[in-house]
Amino acid sequence: METPALILVIVVWSSVTLITGYFFWKVLSLPKHPEQDSFPDNDDIEK
């Protein structure tokens, strides 16, 4: 493989890997939201 092609392959693979890692980290570091109670009738509150 010629030198310019090798440089291009390394640059493209590196940029794709970094962008993928950035978005993967962004998704993993999202704050967790409390789950919404989908059934209001199943609460333990006395009526």
Chimera marker file (.cmm) of the C-alpha trace (Angstrom):
<marker_set name="trace">
<marker id="1" x="0.000" y="0.000" z="0.000" r="1" g="1" b="0" radius="0.5"/>
<marker id="2" x="1.312" y="3.423" z="-0.898" r="1" g="1" b="0" radius="0.5"/>
<marker id="3" x="2.102" y="5.911" z="1.860" r="1" g="1" b="0" radius="0.5"/>
<marker id="4" x="-0.736" y="8.411" z="1.134" r="1" g="1" b="0" radius="0.5"/>
<marker id="5" x="-3.299" y="5.597" z="1.115" r="1" g="1" b="0" radius="0.5"/>
<marker id="6" x="-1.980" y="4.233" z="4.408" r="1" g="1" b="0" radius="0.5"/>
<marker id="7" x="-2.132" y="7.694" z="5.988" r="1" g="1" b="0" radius="0.5"/>
<marker id="8" x="-5.710" y="8.137" z="4.743" r="1" g="1" b="0" radius="0.5"/>
<marker id="9" x="-6.782" y="4.758" z="6.134" r="1" g="1" b="0" radius="0.5"/>
<marker id="10" x="-5.252" y="5.516" z="9.535" r="1" g="1" b="0" radius="0.5"/>
<marker id="11" x="-6.850" y="8.979" z="9.682" r="1" g="1" b="0" radius="0.5"/>
<marker id="12" x="-10.299" y="7.693" z="8.678" r="1" g="1" b="0" radius="0.5"/>
<marker id="13" x="-10.216" y="4.712" z="11.077" r="1" g="1" b="0" radius="0.5"/>
<marker id="14" x="-9.017" y="6.916" z="13.903" r="1" g="1" b="0" radius="0.5"/>
<marker id="15" x="-11.671" y="9.564" z="13.339" r="1" g="1" b="0" radius="0.5"/>
<marker id="16" x="-14.471" y="6.974" z="13.107" r="1" g="1" b="0" radius="0.5"/>
<marker id="17" x="-13.233" y="5.269" z="16.286" r="1" g="1" b="0" radius="0.5"/>
<marker id="18" x="-12.990" y="8.559" z="18.190" r="1" g="1" b="0" radius="0.5"/>
<marker id="19" x="-16.424" y="9.772" z="17.079" r="1" g="1" b="0" radius="0.5"/>
<marker id="20" x="-18.007" y="6.415" z="17.962" r="1" g="1" b="0" radius="0.5"/>
<marker id="21" x="-16.292" y="6.417" z="21.351" r="1" g="1" b="0" radius="0.5"/>
<marker id="22" x="-17.404" y="9.989" z="22.018" r="1" g="1" b="0" radius="0.5"/>
<marker id="23" x="-21.081" y="9.221" z="21.389" r="1" g="1" b="0" radius="0.5"/>
<marker id="24" x="-20.844" y="5.926" z="23.304" r="1" g="1" b="0" radius="0.5"/>
<marker id="25" x="-19.421" y="7.781" z="26.314" r="1" g="1" b="0" radius="0.5"/>
<marker id="26" x="-22.070" y="10.490" z="25.956" r="1" g="1" b="0" radius="0.5"/>
<marker id="27" x="-24.852" y="7.906" z="26.122" r="1" g="1" b="0" radius="0.5"/>
<marker id="28" x="-23.282" y="6.107" z="29.087" r="1" g="1" b="0" radius="0.5"/>
<marker id="29" x="-22.802" y="9.302" z="31.074" r="1" g="1" b="0" radius="0.5"/>
<marker id="30" x="-26.411" y="10.509" z="30.778" r="1" g="1" b="0" radius="0.5"/>
<marker id="31" x="-28.018" y="11.051" z="34.187" r="1" g="1" b="0" radius="0.5"/>
<marker id="32" x="-30.535" y="8.404" z="35.078" r="1" g="1" b="0" radius="0.5"/>
<marker id="33" x="-34.142" y="9.504" z="35.210" r="1" g="1" b="0" radius="0.5"/>
<marker id="34" x="-36.459" y="7.992" z="37.803" r="1" g="1" b="0" radius="0.5"/>
<marker id="35" x="-38.926" y="5.562" z="36.321" r="1" g="1" b="0" radius="0.5"/>
<marker id="36" x="-42.388" y="6.921" z="35.905" r="1" g="1" b="0" radius="0.5"/>
<marker id="37" x="-45.117" y="4.962" z="37.673" r="1" g="1" b="0" radius="0.5"/>
<marker id="38" x="-47.316" y="3.671" z="34.888" r="1" g="1" b="0" radius="0.5"/>
<marker id="39" x="-49.967" y="2.271" z="37.227" r="1" g="1" b="0" radius="0.5"/>
<marker id="40" x="-51.202" y="4.851" z="39.747" r="1" g="1" b="0" radius="0.5"/>
<marker id="41" x="-53.547" y="2.275" z="41.326" r="1" g="1" b="0" radius="0.5"/>
<marker id="42" x="-50.737" y="0.074" z="42.647" r="1" g="1" b="0" radius="0.5"/>
<marker id="43" x="-49.425" y="2.563" z="45.228" r="1" g="1" b="0" radius="0.5"/>
<marker id="44" x="-49.278" y="1.522" z="48.875" r="1" g="1" b="0" radius="0.5"/>
<marker id="45" x="-51.148" y="4.631" z="50.027" r="1" g="1" b="0" radius="0.5"/>
<marker id="46" x="-54.217" y="3.961" z="52.189" r="1" g="1" b="0" radius="0.5"/>
<marker id="47" x="-57.360" y="5.617" z="50.842" r="1" g="1" b="0" radius="0.5"/>
<link id1="1" id2="2" r="1" g="1" b="0" radius="0.2"/>
<link id1="2" id2="3" r="1" g="1" b="0" radius="0.2"/>
<link id1="3" id2="4" r="1" g="1" b="0" radius="0.2"/>
<link id1="4" id2="5" r="1" g="1" b="0" radius="0.2"/>
<link id1="5" id2="6" r="1" g="1" b="0" radius="0.2"/>
<link id1="6" id2="7" r="1" g="1" b="0" radius="0.2"/>
<link id1="7" id2="8" r="1" g="1" b="0" radius="0.2"/>
<link id1="8" id2="9" r="1" g="1" b="0" radius="0.2"/>
<link id1="9" id2="10" r="1" g="1" b="0" radius="0.2"/>
<link id1="10" id2="11" r="1" g="1" b="0" radius="0.2"/>
<link id1="11" id2="12" r="1" g="1" b="0" radius="0.2"/>
<link id1="12" id2="13" r="1" g="1" b="0" radius="0.2"/>
<link id1="13" id2="14" r="1" g="1" b="0" radius="0.2"/>
<link id1="14" id2="15" r="1" g="1" b="0" radius="0.2"/>
<link id1="15" id2="16" r="1" g="1" b="0" radius="0.2"/>
<link id1="16" id2="17" r="1" g="1" b="0" radius="0.2"/>
<link id1="17" id2="18" r="1" g="1" b="0" radius="0.2"/>
<link id1="18" id2="19" r="1" g="1" b="0" radius="0.2"/>
<link id1="19" id2="20" r="1" g="1" b="0" radius="0.2"/>
<link id1="20" id2="21" r="1" g="1" b="0" radius="0.2"/>
<link id1="21" id2="22" r="1" g="1" b="0" radius="0.2"/>
<link id1="22" id2="23" r="1" g="1" b="0" radius="0.2"/>
<link id1="23" id2="24" r="1" g="1" b="0" radius="0.2"/>
<link id1="24" id2="25" r="1" g="1" b="0" radius="0.2"/>
<link id1="25" id2="26" r="1" g="1" b="0" radius="0.2"/>
<link id1="26" id2="27" r="1" g="1" b="0" radius="0.2"/>
<link id1="27" id2="28" r="1" g="1" b="0" radius="0.2"/>
<link id1="28" id2="29" r="1" g="1" b="0" radius="0.2"/>
<link id1="29" id2="30" r="1" g="1" b="0" radius="0.2"/>
<link id1="30" id2="31" r="1" g="1" b="0" radius="0.2"/>
<link id1="31" id2="32" r="1" g="1" b="0" radius="0.2"/>
<link id1="32" id2="33" r="1" g="1" b="0" radius="0.2"/>
<link id1="33" id2="34" r="1" g="1" b="0" radius="0.2"/>
<link id1="34" id2="35" r="1" g="1" b="0" radius="0.2"/>
<link id1="35" id2="36" r="1" g="1" b="0" radius="0.2"/>
<link id1="36" id2="37" r="1" g="1" b="0" radius="0.2"/>
<link id1="37" id2="38" r="1" g="1" b="0" radius="0.2"/>
<link id1="38" id2="39" r="1" g="1" b="0" radius="0.2"/>
<link id1="39" id2="40" r="1" g="1" b="0" radius="0.2"/>
<link id1="40" id2="41" r="1" g="1" b="0" radius="0.2"/>
<link id1="41" id2="42" r="1" g="1" b="0" radius="0.2"/>
<link id1="42" id2="43" r="1" g="1" b="0" radius="0.2"/>
<link id1="43" id2="44" r="1" g="1" b="0" radius="0.2"/>
<link id1="44" id2="45" r="1" g="1" b="0" radius="0.2"/>
<link id1="45" id2="46" r="1" g="1" b="0" radius="0.2"/>
<link id1="46" id2="47" r="1" g="1" b="0" radius="0.2"/>
</marker_set>
